[in-house]
Amino acid sequence: MNAYILSFLKNNISSDTRFINRLFVTAVITRNKWVVKKNSLLSSLIIDKAHPDYQVLTQFIDVLERYNFQYTFDDLISLFEFVVSPHDKIVNGAVYTPQYIRDYIEDYCWSVYKGNIDVCRIIDLSCGCGGFLVDMARKMKERSNKTYKQIFSENIYGIDVQGYAIERTKILLSLLALSMGEDDEFSYNLWSANTLNFNFQEKFRPYHGFDIIIGNPPYVCSRNLPQETKEIIKKWSVCSTGHPDLYIPFFQVAIENLSSNGVMGYITMNSFLKSVNGRALREYFNTLHKSIHIIDFRGRQIFQSKNTYTCLFFVENKKSDYLYYGVYDGLFENFKYNRFEYRGLDSKKGWDLNETTKIHQLESIGKPIRKFAQSRHGLATLCNKVYIFAPVRTTKRFYILRQNGVDYPIEKTICMDIVNPNKFNSEVVFADVIRKIIFPYEKNYEGKMTIMPEHKLQELYPYTYRYLLTQKLQLAARDKGKGKNYDIWYQFGRTQSLNLPSLKLFVPKIANRAPRCILIDNPNLYFYNGFAFVGENVETLCVLQKILESSIFWEYIVANSKPYSSDYYSISGSYIYNFGIHNFSTEEKQYLLTENRKEKIDSFLRRIYFPEKAE
Ligand SMILES: C[S@@+](CC[C@H](N)C(=O)[O-])C[C@H]1O[C@@H](n2cnc3c(N)ncnc32)[C@H](O)[C@@H]1O
């Protein structure tokens, strides 16, 4: 969409959804010289010359003309998407699907559907402003002799939790009909409702389910879900593991509402293939044994306005022992799937669908990393900008912390060194990434860190105490306001990693090449973000470091881990814990410990991990 059109909207348009609808509808109808006589919805939206908004309308049309707006349905959908509030995008996942993806999903479903087209029931369970439904109505018209009036009332169904989205779907469907000369009153099967507790059985009697279920369920992570929604999703069995994202139950709703020869096609997040919150969903699919096809976009970005990792997911309502999966490489044509037997898929661990042979080989050697060395996450203050700083100056007694232009002296003896392993890369000098953290903890008689009582902090570290007092409100706002209920208001948000062994092998959580890991022996050095392997034995961690930095380990990450854009991958938790650490002989260990040339280590490890491929 042209930036000038968008900037006009930004500067001239209120958030009044009806006003926006009127503007868009009148612009389209005026430009196309359509005449509306019967359709009361469209008539009610037209801004005529006597209307106070007529001037804004003419300015708007001017801008559209000047920047060559095409008035296609997709352009209108983009306009509608642009005016969705940022809040709604976060809390309701209101991000609309691009046309080429909709087309692929729709055409796939049509190609699979073998029933009578005239009676085919099509639903989008989270329809937004109706992109999928407009397309499907048009495609149905091409395939049948029905009028739009018949299609809207007999074949097209939609639900969205937002009333304005349903209103806009009605508008777009009406405009579609009008564009083909059908100016009429329509009756729609469109509901402003919550799909997750929508009673389909009650609405349709007798109920046979839907023949085609298409769409793009809302992606909303658990921490952005209102409590009420969290309660509602609990009733869906696929939401019983981890902290489910809002898109997860939409799979179950769709599958349970498919007709006996129905097909569903979604664009949806791909994280459920591996994540803990997708475990129950994977189990559900493993039990169902339906015919599933997945086109995984991995790190490729499909939505311009949002960083998300997605896949296309198709289910045909028929039994199959196999699931089909492939990675998209830029072309849908002759798409190549690999076939996986359900009984070979491990739902608990996560589905290994990408470069399976390599993953299995690397995991079947020796001991999994998680048993080879313990790992720890970093400190979680939940408000790093208050506690962690780079001193702007140092005096004999103080580090000077600068915040919003104000300098605060902080007693040196209450500070610890801290690093962020995500900042490591091959160019960085370790000393340059060390920061200070205000650490209001002390060791108790058992050697455990406990929070320092307030009177003691005030007495021993009066300057730090004064500084923290200026931050009290911010600290209380941590944990969505739960910070105000902490036992002591300046304690860190979480208690993890307050006690750390001296030896730590720091690992960045995300990288775009074999990670640089740093091994440090220092009892007073802490870390945040990233994670660390810890232990007592320096040799064990040295060997581990050589492996984590090797090309073999990076290949494993690329095949198995969660991709991000720009070829970055996650290097944490379940994505790496099953990598096998070979049971090295004493000589092999010695070799690894003394060899520092990367190429030599790489080929040495390659001989061990892929003996059949070694020259
Ligand atoms: C990702 S958008 C998809 C819109 C449209 N299907 C498309 O692909 O262009 C998700 C939609 O789900 C709606 N939504 C969010 N939670 C919902 C719920 N519990 N029930 C029904 N719709 C919901 C949002 O309002 C939003 O319009």
The ligand as a MOL file (V3000), in Angstrom:
LIG
                    3D

  0  0  0     0  0            999 V3000
M  V30 BEGIN CTAB
M  V30 COUNTS 27 29 0 0 0
M  V30 BEGIN ATOM
M  V30 1 C -5.0810 -13.5290 12.0020 0
M  V30 2 S -6.6480 -12.7090 11.8740 0 CHG=1
M  V30 3 C -7.2670 -13.5110 10.4640 0
M  V30 4 C -8.3290 -12.7890 9.7280 0
M  V30 5 C -8.7210 -13.3910 8.3910 0
M  V30 6 N -9.2040 -14.7460 8.5180 0
M  V30 7 C -7.5610 -13.3520 7.4260 0
M  V30 8 O -6.8670 -14.3560 7.3440 0
M  V30 9 O -7.2930 -12.3700 6.7830 0 CHG=-1
M  V30 10 C -7.4540 -13.4300 13.2350 0
M  V30 11 C -8.8590 -12.9520 13.5280 0
M  V30 12 O -9.3280 -13.7260 14.6290 0
M  V30 13 C -10.2310 -12.9390 15.3820 0
M  V30 14 N -10.3410 -13.5860 16.7020 0
M  V30 15 C -9.5040 -13.4920 17.7590 0
M  V30 16 N -9.9540 -14.2650 18.7610 0
M  V30 17 C -11.0910 -14.8650 18.3350 0
M  V30 18 C -12.0060 -15.7770 18.9180 0
M  V30 19 N -11.8250 -16.2410 20.1510 0
M  V30 20 N -13.0810 -16.1630 18.2070 0
M  V30 21 C -13.2710 -15.6820 16.9380 0
M  V30 22 N -12.4330 -14.8200 16.3360 0
M  V30 23 C -11.3460 -14.4240 17.0140 0
M  V30 24 C -9.5900 -11.5640 15.3670 0
M  V30 25 O -10.5430 -10.5500 15.6440 0
M  V30 26 C -9.0130 -11.5030 13.9410 0
M  V30 27 O -9.9010 -10.8720 13.0700 0
M  V30 END ATOM
M  V30 BEGIN BOND
M  V30 1 1 1 2
M  V30 2 1 2 3
M  V30 3 1 2 10
M  V30 4 1 3 4
M  V30 5 1 4 5
M  V30 6 1 5 6
M  V30 7 1 5 7
M  V30 8 2 7 8
M  V30 9 1 7 9
M  V30 10 1 10 11
M  V30 11 1 11 12
M  V30 12 1 11 26
M  V30 13 1 12 13
M  V30 14 1 13 14
M  V30 15 1 13 24
M  V30 16 1 14 15
M  V30 17 1 14 23
M  V30 18 2 15 16
M  V30 19 1 16 17
M  V30 20 1 17 18
M  V30 21 2 17 23
M  V30 22 1 18 19
M  V30 23 2 18 20
M  V30 24 1 20 21
M  V30 25 2 21 22
M  V30 26 1 22 23
M  V30 27 1 24 25
M  V30 28 1 24 26
M  V30 29 1 26 27
M  V30 END BOND
M  V30 END CTAB
M  END
